[in-house]
Amino acid sequence: MNVPTSIDAATLTTASWTKLTTIGFRLVCGFSEREVAKELGVPHKQVAAQLDALRDELAGGWVVRLRPGDEPNAT
């Protein structure tokens, strides 16, 4: 399975871009969802719900860029 390595920001709504930069960035930096919720001063369920909404939007907006050697097999 190929993992997307970039996101086309032009495909995101303003709300999703905000979720990505406020929540997603912290997750990439190693924070847990609970730590992000605590830092933002919101319930964990709210962070989880926002991530679900972001994932739904990204499902149609991922841009996959493969690294050399990650090309899918032609078989």
mmCIF file as gemmi writes it, N, C-alpha and C atoms, coordinates in Angstrom:
data_model
loop_
_atom_site.group_PDB
_atom_site.id
_atom_site.type_symbol
_atom_site.label_atom_id
_atom_site.label_alt_id
_atom_site.label_comp_id
_atom_site.label_asym_id
_atom_site.label_entity_id
_atom_site.label_seq_id
_atom_site.pdbx_PDB_ins_code
_atom_site.Cartn_x
_atom_site.Cartn_y
_atom_site.Cartn_z
_atom_site.occupancy
_atom_site.B_iso_or_equiv
_atom_site.pdbx_formal_charge
_atom_site.auth_seq_id
_atom_site.auth_asym_id
_atom_site.pdbx_PDB_model_num
ATOM 1 N N . MET Axp A 1 ? 0.844 -1.184 0 1 0 ? 1 A 1
ATOM 2 C CA . MET Axp A 1 ? 0 0 0 1 0 ? 1 A 1
ATOM 3 C C . MET Axp A 1 ? 0.884 1.241 0 1 0 ? 1 A 1
ATOM 4 N N . ASN Axp A 2 ? 0.584 2.165 -0.88 1 0 ? 2 A 1
ATOM 5 C CA . ASN Axp A 2 ? 1.333 3.42 -0.932 1 0 ? 2 A 1
ATOM 6 C C . ASN Axp A 2 ? 0.751 4.405 0.061 1 0 ? 2 A 1
ATOM 7 N N . VAL Axp A 3 ? 1.617 5.078 0.771 1 0 ? 3 A 1
ATOM 8 C CA . VAL Axp A 3 ? 1.192 6.07 1.747 1 0 ? 3 A 1
ATOM 9 C C . VAL Axp A 3 ? 1.373 7.451 1.134 1 0 ? 3 A 1
ATOM 10 N N . PRO Axp A 4 ? 0.306 8.261 1.119 1 0 ? 4 A 1
ATOM 11 C CA . PRO Axp A 4 ? 0.452 9.61 0.57 1 0 ? 4 A 1
ATOM 12 C C . PRO Axp A 4 ? 1.504 10.399 1.344 1 0 ? 4 A 1
ATOM 13 N N . THR Axp A 5 ? 2.297 11.149 0.617 1 0 ? 5 A 1
ATOM 14 C CA . THR Axp A 5 ? 3.347 11.932 1.271 1 0 ? 5 A 1
ATOM 15 C C . THR Axp A 5 ? 3.11 13.424 1.156 1 0 ? 5 A 1
ATOM 16 N N . SER Axp A 6 ? 2.058 13.82 0.447 1 0 ? 6 A 1
ATOM 17 C CA . SER Axp A 6 ? 1.752 15.24 0.341 1 0 ? 6 A 1
ATOM 18 C C . SER Axp A 6 ? 0.257 15.426 0.142 1 0 ? 6 A 1
ATOM 19 N N . ILE Axp A 7 ? -0.192 16.625 0.427 1 0 ? 7 A 1
ATOM 20 C CA . ILE Axp A 7 ? -1.602 16.966 0.305 1 0 ? 7 A 1
ATOM 21 C C . ILE Axp A 7 ? -1.718 18.183 -0.592 1 0 ? 7 A 1
ATOM 22 N N . ASP Axp A 8 ? -2.612 18.113 -1.551 1 0 ? 8 A 1
ATOM 23 C CA . ASP Axp A 8 ? -2.87 19.255 -2.411 1 0 ? 8 A 1
ATOM 24 C C . ASP Axp A 8 ? -3.786 20.214 -1.655 1 0 ? 8 A 1
ATOM 25 N N . ALA Axp A 9 ? -3.206 21.267 -1.106 1 0 ? 9 A 1
ATOM 26 C CA . ALA Axp A 9 ? -3.963 22.206 -0.273 1 0 ? 9 A 1
ATOM 27 C C . ALA Axp A 9 ? -5.119 22.855 -1.031 1 0 ? 9 A 1
ATOM 28 N N . ALA Axp A 10 ? -5.012 22.941 -2.346 1 0 ? 10 A 1
ATOM 29 C CA . ALA Axp A 10 ? -6.069 23.563 -3.139 1 0 ? 10 A 1
ATOM 30 C C . ALA Axp A 10 ? -7.358 22.75 -3.102 1 0 ? 10 A 1
ATOM 31 N N . THR Axp A 11 ? -7.273 21.481 -2.72 1 0 ? 11 A 1
ATOM 32 C CA . THR Axp A 11 ? -8.468 20.641 -2.682 1 0 ? 11 A 1
ATOM 33 C C . THR Axp A 11 ? -9.17 20.687 -1.33 1 0 ? 11 A 1
ATOM 34 N N . LEU Axp A 12 ? -8.565 21.326 -0.341 1 0 ? 12 A 1
ATOM 35 C CA . LEU Axp A 12 ? -9.134 21.355 1.006 1 0 ? 12 A 1
ATOM 36 C C . LEU Axp A 12 ? -9.997 22.588 1.236 1 0 ? 12 A 1
ATOM 37 N N . THR Axp A 13 ? -11.026 22.404 2.05 1 0 ? 13 A 1
ATOM 38 C CA . THR Axp A 13 ? -11.804 23.551 2.5 1 0 ? 13 A 1
ATOM 39 C C . THR Axp A 13 ? -10.974 24.303 3.542 1 0 ? 13 A 1
ATOM 40 N N . THR Axp A 14 ? -11.369 25.519 3.822 1 0 ? 14 A 1
ATOM 41 C CA . THR Axp A 14 ? -10.672 26.295 4.854 1 0 ? 14 A 1
ATOM 42 C C . THR Axp A 14 ? -10.735 25.577 6.193 1 0 ? 14 A 1
ATOM 43 N N . ALA Axp A 15 ? -11.879 24.997 6.515 1 0 ? 15 A 1
ATOM 44 C CA . ALA Axp A 15 ? -12.03 24.276 7.788 1 0 ? 15 A 1
ATOM 45 C C . ALA Axp A 15 ? -11.066 23.096 7.863 1 0 ? 15 A 1
ATOM 46 N N . SER Axp A 16 ? -10.933 22.349 6.776 1 0 ? 16 A 1
ATOM 47 C CA . SER Axp A 16 ? -10.019 21.202 6.78 1 0 ? 16 A 1
ATOM 48 C C . SER Axp A 16 ? -8.57 21.644 6.845 1 0 ? 16 A 1
ATOM 49 N N . TRP Axp A 17 ? -8.245 22.734 6.183 1 0 ? 17 A 1
ATOM 50 C CA . TRP Axp A 17 ? -6.871 23.256 6.255 1 0 ? 17 A 1
ATOM 51 C C . TRP Axp A 17 ? -6.541 23.644 7.7 1 0 ? 17 A 1
ATOM 52 N N . THR Axp A 18 ? -7.502 24.24 8.385 1 0 ? 18 A 1
ATOM 53 C CA . THR Axp A 18 ? -7.306 24.611 9.788 1 0 ? 18 A 1
ATOM 54 C C . THR Axp A 18 ? -7.107 23.367 10.644 1 0 ? 18 A 1
ATOM 55 N N . LYS Axp A 19 ? -7.909 22.331 10.426 1 0 ? 19 A 1
ATOM 56 C CA . LYS Axp A 19 ? -7.756 21.079 11.175 1 0 ? 19 A 1
ATOM 57 C C . LYS Axp A 19 ? -6.388 20.455 10.913 1 0 ? 19 A 1
ATOM 58 N N . LEU Axp A 20 ? -5.992 20.486 9.667 1 0 ? 20 A 1
ATOM 59 C CA . LEU Axp A 20 ? -4.696 19.91 9.305 1 0 ? 20 A 1
ATOM 60 C C . LEU Axp A 20 ? -3.554 20.631 10.005 1 0 ? 20 A 1
ATOM 61 N N . THR Axp A 21 ? -3.617 21.953 10.03 1 0 ? 21 A 1
ATOM 62 C CA . THR Axp A 21 ? -2.51 22.712 10.609 1 0 ? 21 A 1
ATOM 63 C C . THR Axp A 21 ? -2.54 22.746 12.13 1 0 ? 21 A 1
ATOM 64 N N . THR Axp A 22 ? -3.726 22.68 12.741 1 0 ? 22 A 1
ATOM 65 C CA . THR Axp A 22 ? -3.779 22.739 14.199 1 0 ? 22 A 1
ATOM 66 C C . THR Axp A 22 ? -3.7 21.361 14.857 1 0 ? 22 A 1
ATOM 67 N N . ILE Axp A 23 ? -4.27 20.36 14.218 1 0 ? 23 A 1
ATOM 68 C CA . ILE Axp A 23 ? -4.276 19.017 14.797 1 0 ? 23 A 1
ATOM 69 C C . ILE Axp A 23 ? -3.261 18.116 14.106 1 0 ? 23 A 1
ATOM 70 N N . GLY Axp A 24 ? -3.349 18.042 12.791 1 0 ? 24 A 1
ATOM 71 C CA . GLY Axp A 24 ? -2.475 17.137 12.04 1 0 ? 24 A 1
ATOM 72 C C . GLY Axp A 24 ? -0.999 17.407 12.253 1 0 ? 24 A 1
ATOM 73 N N . PHE Axp A 25 ? -0.628 18.671 12.275 1 0 ? 25 A 1
ATOM 74 C CA . PHE Axp A 25 ? 0.776 19.019 12.477 1 0 ? 25 A 1
ATOM 75 C C . PHE Axp A 25 ? 1.279 18.497 13.814 1 0 ? 25 A 1
ATOM 76 N N . ARG Axp A 26 ? 0.477 18.655 14.844 1 0 ? 26 A 1
ATOM 77 C CA . ARG Axp A 26 ? 0.881 18.182 16.176 1 0 ? 26 A 1
ATOM 78 C C . ARG Axp A 26 ? 1.012 16.661 16.217 1 0 ? 26 A 1
ATOM 79 N N . LEU Axp A 27 ? 0.113 15.962 15.517 1 0 ? 27 A 1
ATOM 80 C CA . LEU Axp A 27 ? 0.196 14.505 15.474 1 0 ? 27 A 1
ATOM 81 C C . LEU Axp A 27 ? 1.485 14.058 14.781 1 0 ? 27 A 1
ATOM 82 N N . VAL Axp A 28 ? 1.828 14.723 13.7 1 0 ? 28 A 1
ATOM 83 C CA . VAL Axp A 28 ? 3.061 14.396 12.978 1 0 ? 28 A 1
ATOM 84 C C . VAL Axp A 28 ? 4.278 14.653 13.857 1 0 ? 28 A 1
ATOM 85 N N . CYS Axp A 29 ? 4.173 15.618 14.737 1 0 ? 29 A 1
ATOM 86 C CA . CYS Axp A 29 ? 5.28 15.937 15.653 1 0 ? 29 A 1
ATOM 87 C C . CYS Axp A 29 ? 5.364 14.966 16.827 1 0 ? 29 A 1
ATOM 88 N N . GLY Axp A 30 ? 4.443 14.019 16.909 1 0 ? 30 A 1
ATOM 89 C CA . GLY Axp A 30 ? 4.521 12.997 17.934 1 0 ? 30 A 1
ATOM 90 C C . GLY Axp A 30 ? 3.525 13.1 19.076 1 0 ? 30 A 1
ATOM 91 N N . PHE Axp A 31 ? 2.685 14.129 19.061 1 0 ? 31 A 1
ATOM 92 C CA . PHE Axp A 31 ? 1.667 14.252 20.098 1 0 ? 31 A 1
ATOM 93 C C . PHE Axp A 31 ? 0.568 13.22 19.867 1 0 ? 31 A 1
ATOM 94 N N . SER Axp A 32 ? -0.036 12.746 20.948 1 0 ? 32 A 1
ATOM 95 C CA . SER Axp A 32 ? -1.202 11.864 20.83 1 0 ? 32 A 1
ATOM 96 C C . SER Axp A 32 ? -2.448 12.73 20.641 1 0 ? 32 A 1
ATOM 97 N N . GLU Axp A 33 ? -3.545 12.094 20.242 1 0 ? 33 A 1
ATOM 98 C CA . GLU Axp A 33 ? -4.798 12.836 20.109 1 0 ? 33 A 1
ATOM 99 C C . GLU Axp A 33 ? -5.189 13.469 21.451 1 0 ? 33 A 1
ATOM 100 N N . ARG Axp A 34 ? -4.992 12.736 22.525 1 0 ? 34 A 1
ATOM 101 C CA . ARG Axp A 34 ? -5.346 13.262 23.851 1 0 ? 34 A 1
ATOM 102 C C . ARG Axp A 34 ? -4.469 14.46 24.218 1 0 ? 34 A 1
ATOM 103 N N . GLU Axp A 35 ? -3.191 14.394 23.893 1 0 ? 35 A 1
ATOM 104 C CA . GLU Axp A 35 ? -2.297 15.522 24.172 1 0 ? 35 A 1
ATOM 105 C C . GLU Axp A 35 ? -2.685 16.746 23.35 1 0 ? 35 A 1
ATOM 106 N N . VAL Axp A 36 ? -3.068 16.51 22.091 1 0 ? 36 A 1
ATOM 107 C CA . VAL Axp A 36 ? -3.513 17.619 21.241 1 0 ? 36 A 1
ATOM 108 C C . VAL Axp A 36 ? -4.763 18.247 21.832 1 0 ? 36 A 1
ATOM 109 N N . ALA Axp A 37 ? -5.704 17.412 22.248 1 0 ? 37 A 1
ATOM 110 C CA . ALA Axp A 37 ? -6.945 17.927 22.847 1 0 ? 37 A 1
ATOM 111 C C . ALA Axp A 37 ? -6.645 18.766 24.078 1 0 ? 37 A 1
ATOM 112 N N . LYS Axp A 38 ? -5.758 18.267 24.929 1 0 ? 38 A 1
ATOM 113 C CA . LYS Axp A 38 ? -5.406 19.007 26.143 1 0 ? 38 A 1
ATOM 114 C C . LYS Axp A 38 ? -4.756 20.339 25.794 1 0 ? 38 A 1
ATOM 115 N N . GLU Axp A 39 ? -3.843 20.321 24.828 1 0 ? 39 A 1
ATOM 116 C CA . GLU Axp A 39 ? -3.157 21.551 24.434 1 0 ? 39 A 1
ATOM 117 C C . GLU Axp A 39 ? -4.125 22.579 23.848 1 0 ? 39 A 1
ATOM 118 N N . LEU Axp A 40 ? -5.113 22.088 23.096 1 0 ? 40 A 1
ATOM 119 C CA . LEU Axp A 40 ? -6.088 22.989 22.484 1 0 ? 40 A 1
ATOM 120 C C . LEU Axp A 40 ? -7.23 23.35 23.433 1 0 ? 40 A 1
ATOM 121 N N . GLY Axp A 41 ? -7.309 22.653 24.565 1 0 ? 41 A 1
ATOM 122 C CA . GLY Axp A 41 ? -8.354 22.95 25.538 1 0 ? 41 A 1
ATOM 123 C C . GLY Axp A 41 ? -9.729 22.479 25.117 1 0 ? 41 A 1
ATOM 124 N N . VAL Axp A 42 ? -9.779 21.362 24.393 1 0 ? 42 A 1
ATOM 125 C CA . VAL Axp A 42 ? -11.052 20.801 23.94 1 0 ? 42 A 1
ATOM 126 C C . VAL Axp A 42 ? -11.112 19.328 24.338 1 0 ? 42 A 1
ATOM 127 N N . PRO Axp A 43 ? -12.308 18.743 24.379 1 0 ? 43 A 1
ATOM 128 C CA . PRO Axp A 43 ? -12.424 17.322 24.696 1 0 ? 43 A 1
ATOM 129 C C . PRO Axp A 43 ? -11.773 16.444 23.621 1 0 ? 43 A 1
ATOM 130 N N . HIS Axp A 44 ? -11.259 15.301 24.045 1 0 ? 44 A 1
ATOM 131 C CA . HIS Axp A 44 ? -10.643 14.358 23.102 1 0 ? 44 A 1
ATOM 132 C C . HIS Axp A 44 ? -11.626 13.967 22.006 1 0 ? 44 A 1
ATOM 133 N N . LYS Axp A 45 ? -12.898 13.782 22.358 1 0 ? 45 A 1
ATOM 134 C CA . LYS Axp A 45 ? -13.902 13.395 21.355 1 0 ? 45 A 1
ATOM 135 C C . LYS Axp A 45 ? -14.018 14.428 20.241 1 0 ? 45 A 1
ATOM 136 N N . GLN Axp A 46 ? -13.823 15.702 20.572 1 0 ? 46 A 1
ATOM 137 C CA . GLN Axp A 46 ? -13.895 16.749 19.556 1 0 ? 46 A 1
ATOM 138 C C . GLN Axp A 46 ? -12.716 16.635 18.587 1 0 ? 46 A 1
ATOM 139 N N . VAL Axp A 47 ? -11.534 16.376 19.114 1 0 ? 47 A 1
ATOM 140 C CA . VAL Axp A 47 ? -10.357 16.194 18.25 1 0 ? 47 A 1
ATOM 141 C C . VAL Axp A 47 ? -10.551 14.972 17.359 1 0 ? 47 A 1
ATOM 142 N N . ALA Axp A 48 ? -11.038 13.871 17.93 1 0 ? 48 A 1
ATOM 143 C CA . ALA Axp A 48 ? -11.271 12.655 17.157 1 0 ? 48 A 1
ATOM 144 C C . ALA Axp A 48 ? -12.292 12.893 16.049 1 0 ? 48 A 1
ATOM 145 N N . ALA Axp A 49 ? -13.358 13.624 16.356 1 0 ? 49 A 1
ATOM 146 C CA . ALA Axp A 49 ? -14.387 13.921 15.353 1 0 ? 49 A 1
ATOM 147 C C . ALA Axp A 49 ? -13.827 14.805 14.24 1 0 ? 49 A 1
ATOM 148 N N . GLN Axp A 50 ? -13.012 15.786 14.602 1 0 ? 50 A 1
ATOM 149 C CA . GLN Axp A 50 ? -12.415 16.658 13.594 1 0 ? 50 A 1
ATOM 150 C C . GLN Axp A 50 ? -11.458 15.884 12.697 1 0 ? 50 A 1
ATOM 151 N N . LEU Axp A 51 ? -10.708 14.947 13.287 1 0 ? 51 A 1
ATOM 152 C CA . LEU Axp A 51 ? -9.812 14.112 12.481 1 0 ? 51 A 1
ATOM 153 C C . LEU Axp A 51 ? -10.603 13.225 11.527 1 0 ? 51 A 1
ATOM 154 N N . ASP Axp A 52 ? -11.72 12.673 11.99 1 0 ? 52 A 1
ATOM 155 C CA . ASP Axp A 52 ? -12.562 11.859 11.115 1 0 ? 52 A 1
ATOM 156 C C . ASP Axp A 52 ? -13.064 12.673 9.929 1 0 ? 52 A 1
ATOM 157 N N . ALA Axp A 53 ? -13.505 13.895 10.187 1 0 ? 53 A 1
ATOM 158 C CA . ALA Axp A 53 ? -13.986 14.77 9.115 1 0 ? 53 A 1
ATOM 159 C C . ALA Axp A 53 ? -12.854 15.1 8.143 1 0 ? 53 A 1
ATOM 160 N N . LEU Axp A 54 ? -11.671 15.349 8.679 1 0 ? 54 A 1
ATOM 161 C CA . LEU Axp A 54 ? -10.512 15.641 7.831 1 0 ? 54 A 1
ATOM 162 C C . LEU Axp A 54 ? -10.157 14.426 6.979 1 0 ? 54 A 1
ATOM 163 N N . ARG Axp A 55 ? -10.157 13.239 7.582 1 0 ? 55 A 1
ATOM 164 C CA . ARG Axp A 55 ? -9.857 12.017 6.819 1 0 ? 55 A 1
ATOM 165 C C . ARG Axp A 55 ? -10.851 11.818 5.687 1 0 ? 55 A 1
ATOM 166 N N . ASP Axp A 56 ? -12.125 12.079 5.959 1 0 ? 56 A 1
ATOM 167 C CA . ASP Axp A 56 ? -13.146 11.935 4.921 1 0 ? 56 A 1
ATOM 168 C C . ASP Axp A 56 ? -12.858 12.854 3.739 1 0 ? 56 A 1
ATOM 169 N N . GLU Axp A 57 ? -12.496 14.096 4.042 1 0 ? 57 A 1
ATOM 170 C CA . GLU Axp A 57 ? -12.205 15.042 2.957 1 0 ? 57 A 1
ATOM 171 C C . GLU Axp A 57 ? -10.929 14.649 2.221 1 0 ? 57 A 1
ATOM 172 N N . LEU Axp A 58 ? -9.929 14.22 2.968 1 0 ? 58 A 1
ATOM 173 C CA . LEU Axp A 58 ? -8.658 13.85 2.345 1 0 ? 58 A 1
ATOM 174 C C . LEU Axp A 58 ? -8.773 12.603 1.488 1 0 ? 58 A 1
ATOM 175 N N . ALA Axp A 59 ? -9.726 11.763 1.769 1 0 ? 59 A 1
ATOM 176 C CA . ALA Axp A 59 ? -9.887 10.535 0.989 1 0 ? 59 A 1
ATOM 177 C C . ALA Axp A 59 ? -10.033 10.84 -0.495 1 0 ? 59 A 1
ATOM 178 N N . GLY Axp A 60 ? -10.587 12.003 -0.81 1 0 ? 60 A 1
ATOM 179 C CA . GLY Axp A 60 ? -10.726 12.394 -2.204 1 0 ? 60 A 1
ATOM 180 C C . GLY Axp A 60 ? -9.672 13.375 -2.649 1 0 ? 60 A 1
ATOM 181 N N . GLY Axp A 61 ? -8.823 13.834 -1.745 1 0 ? 61 A 1
ATOM 182 C CA . GLY Axp A 61 ? -7.881 14.886 -2.08 1 0 ? 61 A 1
ATOM 183 C C . GLY Axp A 61 ? -6.415 14.532 -1.961 1 0 ? 61 A 1
ATOM 184 N N . TRP Axp A 62 ? -6.102 13.272 -1.651 1 0 ? 62 A 1
ATOM 185 C CA . TRP Axp A 62 ? -4.691 12.894 -1.524 1 0 ? 62 A 1
ATOM 186 C C . TRP Axp A 62 ? -3.997 12.956 -2.872 1 0 ? 62 A 1
ATOM 187 N N . VAL Axp A 63 ? -2.793 13.432 -2.851 1 0 ? 63 A 1
ATOM 188 C CA . VAL Axp A 63 ? -1.917 13.389 -4.02 1 0 ? 63 A 1
ATOM 189 C C . VAL Axp A 63 ? -0.77 12.478 -3.632 1 0 ? 63 A 1
ATOM 190 N N . VAL Axp A 64 ? -0.645 11.369 -4.322 1 0 ? 64 A 1
ATOM 191 C CA . VAL Axp A 64 ? 0.402 10.406 -3.993 1 0 ? 64 A 1
ATOM 192 C C . VAL Axp A 64 ? 1.619 10.682 -4.854 1 0 ? 64 A 1
ATOM 193 N N . ARG Axp A 65 ? 2.738 10.879 -4.208 1 0 ? 65 A 1
ATOM 194 C CA . ARG Axp A 65 ? 4.01 11.044 -4.907 1 0 ? 65 A 1
ATOM 195 C C . ARG Axp A 65 ? 4.927 9.951 -4.393 1 0 ? 65 A 1
ATOM 196 N N . LEU Axp A 66 ? 5.284 9.058 -5.272 1 0 ? 66 A 1
ATOM 197 C CA . LEU Axp A 66 ? 6.117 7.935 -4.873 1 0 ? 66 A 1
ATOM 198 C C . LEU Axp A 66 ? 7.578 8.332 -4.851 1 0 ? 66 A 1
ATOM 199 N N . ARG Axp A 67 ? 8.302 7.747 -3.898 1 0 ? 67 A 1
ATOM 200 C CA . ARG Axp A 67 ? 9.746 7.914 -3.864 1 0 ? 67 A 1
ATOM 201 C C . ARG Axp A 67 ? 10.345 6.932 -4.848 1 0 ? 67 A 1
ATOM 202 N N . PRO Axp A 68 ? 11.53 7.207 -5.375 1 0 ? 68 A 1
ATOM 203 C CA . PRO Axp A 68 ? 12.183 6.24 -6.256 1 0 ? 68 A 1
ATOM 204 C C . PRO Axp A 68 ? 12.272 4.881 -5.57 1 0 ? 68 A 1
ATOM 205 N N . GLY Axp A 69 ? 11.921 3.84 -6.293 1 0 ? 69 A 1
ATOM 206 C CA . GLY Axp A 69 ? 11.946 2.501 -5.739 1 0 ? 69 A 1
ATOM 207 C C . GLY Axp A 69 ? 10.609 2.067 -5.163 1 0 ? 69 A 1
ATOM 208 N N . ASP Axp A 70 ? 9.651 2.995 -5.018 1 0 ? 70 A 1
ATOM 209 C CA . ASP Axp A 70 ? 8.338 2.655 -4.473 1 0 ? 70 A 1
ATOM 210 C C . ASP Axp A 70 ? 7.289 2.43 -5.552 1 0 ? 70 A 1
ATOM 211 N N . GLU Axp A 71 ? 7.703 2.441 -6.806 1 0 ? 71 A 1
ATOM 212 C CA . GLU Axp A 71 ? 6.748 2.27 -7.887 1 0 ? 71 A 1
ATOM 213 C C . GLU Axp A 71 ? 6.056 0.924 -7.75 1 0 ? 71 A 1
ATOM 214 N N . PRO Axp A 72 ? 4.769 0.875 -8.033 1 0 ? 72 A 1
ATOM 215 C CA . PRO Axp A 72 ? 4.059 -0.389 -7.929 1 0 ? 72 A 1
ATOM 216 C C . PRO Axp A 72 ? 4.561 -1.37 -8.983 1 0 ? 72 A 1
ATOM 217 N N . ASN Axp A 73 ? 4.519 -2.651 -8.653 1 0 ? 73 A 1
ATOM 218 C CA . ASN Axp A 73 ? 4.931 -3.691 -9.614 1 0 ? 73 A 1
ATOM 219 C C . ASN Axp A 73 ? 3.908 -3.776 -10.723 1 0 ? 73 A 1
ATOM 220 N N . ALA Axp A 74 ? 4.381 -4.044 -11.902 1 0 ? 74 A 1
ATOM 221 C CA . ALA Axp A 74 ? 3.499 -4.134 -13.053 1 0 ? 74 A 1
ATOM 222 C C . ALA Axp A 74 ? 2.845 -5.504 -13.166 1 0 ? 74 A 1
ATOM 223 N N . THR Axp A 75 ? 3.067 -6.376 -12.21 1 0 ? 75 A 1
ATOM 224 C CA . THR Axp A 75 ? 2.519 -7.724 -12.287 1 0 ? 75 A 1
ATOM 225 C C . THR Axp A 75 ? 1.118 -7.81 -11.79 1 0 ? 75 A 1
